[in-house]
Amino acid sequence: MSDGILTDSNGNQLADDDSVTVIKDLKVKGTSETIKRGTLVKNIRPTDTPGEVECNTKQVKGLVLKTEFLKTA
């Protein structure tokens, strides 16, 4: 990521409300939940932290994911 442009693991640009797919099983800190590889995450929102997006999944609401584990759906 450079110049404030949000990109996924493949270098594709991400925008507010995009849908992305998780490319790796991710354990969610503070819960016993795991977001499985291939999970579709809709309506992402950029955060103030570069390389991170906020989103909701069926299992966890208000989740923050690093863009290095996402690809454009």
C-alpha positions as CSV (number, residue, x, y, z in Angstrom):
1,M,0.0,0.0,0.0
2,S,1.3,3.4,-0.9
3,D,0.0,7.0,-1.1
4,G,-3.1,6.1,1.0
5,I,-4.5,3.7,-1.7
6,L,-6.0,0.6,-0.1
7,T,-5.1,-2.6,-1.9
8,D,-5.8,-6.3,-1.5
9,S,-3.2,-9.2,-1.4
10,N,-3.0,-9.1,-5.2
11,G,-2.5,-5.4,-5.5
12,N,-6.0,-4.6,-6.6
13,Q,-7.5,-1.4,-5.4
14,L,-10.2,-1.6,-2.7
15,A,-12.9,1.0,-2.1
16,D,-15.6,1.6,0.5
17,D,-18.5,-1.0,0.3
18,D,-16.5,-3.5,-1.8
19,S,-16.9,-7.2,-1.3
20,V,-13.8,-9.3,-0.6
21,T,-12.8,-12.9,0.0
22,V,-10.6,-14.1,2.9
23,I,-7.6,-16.0,1.6
24,K,-6.5,-17.7,4.8
25,D,-8.2,-19.1,7.9
26,L,-8.1,-16.3,10.5
27,K,-8.6,-16.7,14.3
28,V,-10.5,-13.8,15.8
29,K,-8.8,-12.5,18.9
30,G,-10.9,-12.5,22.0
31,T,-13.3,-15.1,20.7
32,S,-13.3,-18.8,19.8
33,E,-14.4,-18.0,16.2
34,T,-12.3,-18.7,13.1
35,I,-13.0,-16.9,9.8
36,K,-12.5,-19.6,7.2
37,R,-10.7,-19.2,3.9
38,G,-13.1,-18.4,1.1
39,T,-15.5,-16.4,3.4
40,L,-17.1,-13.6,1.5
41,V,-17.1,-10.3,3.4
42,K,-19.4,-7.6,2.0
43,N,-19.4,-3.8,2.5
44,I,-15.9,-3.2,3.8
45,R,-15.0,0.2,5.2
46,P,-11.5,1.6,5.4
47,T,-10.1,2.5,8.8
48,D,-7.7,5.2,9.9
49,T,-5.0,2.6,10.1
50,P,-3.3,1.9,6.7
51,G,-3.8,-1.7,5.5
52,E,-6.9,-2.4,7.6
53,V,-10.6,-2.5,6.8
54,E,-13.6,-2.8,9.1
55,C,-16.4,-5.2,8.2
56,N,-19.0,-7.5,9.6
57,T,-19.3,-11.3,9.1
58,K,-22.0,-13.7,10.1
59,Q,-19.9,-14.8,13.1
60,V,-18.4,-11.4,14.2
61,K,-19.6,-7.8,14.0
62,G,-17.2,-4.9,13.9
63,L,-14.3,-7.0,12.7
64,V,-11.1,-5.3,11.6
65,L,-9.1,-7.3,9.0
66,K,-5.7,-6.7,7.4
67,T,-5.9,-6.3,3.6
68,E,-3.0,-8.7,3.1
69,F,-5.4,-11.5,3.9
70,L,-8.1,-10.4,1.5
71,K,-8.7,-10.5,-2.3
72,T,-11.3,-8.8,-4.4
73,A,-14.4,-10.9,-4.8
